Amino acid sequence: MHDVDPAPNAARLLVRVGFSAGAEPVGVADVMTRLGQASGFLRREVAAAITRKRAPELMFVLVASDGGEEPR
């Protein structure tokens, strides 16, 4: 994970997931699909780590090592 920011508030979080451009090639669509499949688990983990009535919605963006964002 690269970083997490409120988007636009703490009810929805923008999660920037970093990857190395030199790593083995993996399709952006495949990574986004897998993050989507894991989002329920990740929300439960976030809810367990924080004290809130509801777990925030998670939105994912891939960030290349050079800092450029890939569209989701």
C-alpha positions in Angstrom: 0.0 0.0 0.0 1.3 3.4 -0.9 -1.1 5.6 1.2 -4.7 6.2 2.2 -6.7 9.5 2.1 -10.3 10.5 2.8 -12.3 10.8 -0.4 -14.2 13.1 0.2 -14.4 12.2 3.9 -13.7 9.3 6.3 -16.8 7.4 5.0 -14.9 6.7 1.8 -11.1 6.1 1.6 -8.9 6.3 -1.4 -6.3 3.6 -1.1 -3.3 4.0 -3.3 -1.6 0.7 -4.0 2.0 1.0 -5.2 3.7 -1.3 -7.7 7.1 -1.4 -9.2 7.3 -0.7 -13.0 10.2 -3.2 -13.1 8.2 -6.0 -11.5 6.7 -9.0 -13.4 4.0 -7.6 -15.7 0.5 -8.0 -14.3 -2.5 -6.4 -16.0 -4.1 -3.4 -14.2 -7.5 -4.9 -14.8 -6.4 -8.2 -13.1 -5.0 -6.3 -10.1 -8.2 -4.1 -9.8 -10.4 -7.3 -10.0 -8.4 -8.9 -7.2 -8.6 -5.8 -5.0 -12.3 -5.7 -5.6 -12.6 -9.4 -4.6 -10.6 -8.7 -1.4 -12.4 -5.4 -0.6 -14.9 -7.1 1.8 -12.1 -8.7 3.8 -10.1 -5.5 3.8 -13.1 -3.5 5.0 -13.5 -5.9 7.9 -9.9 -5.6 8.8 -10.1 -1.8 8.8 -13.3 -2.0 10.9 -11.5 -4.2 13.4 -8.5 -1.8 13.6 -10.6 1.4 14.1 -13.5 2.3 16.4 -16.3 3.3 14.1 -20.0 2.3 13.7 -19.4 1.6 10.0 -16.4 0.5 8.0 -15.5 3.0 5.3 -15.9 2.2 1.6 -12.6 1.6 0.0 -11.6 2.9 -3.5 -8.4 1.6 -5.0 -5.9 3.4 -7.4 -2.7 1.8 -8.6 0.4 4.1 -8.3 3.5 3.3 -10.3 6.9 3.7 -8.6 7.4 6.9 -10.5 4.4 8.4 -8.7 2.0 8.4 -11.7 -1.5 7.0 -11.1 -3.0 4.3 -13.3 -6.8 4.7 -13.9 -9.0 2.3 -12.0 
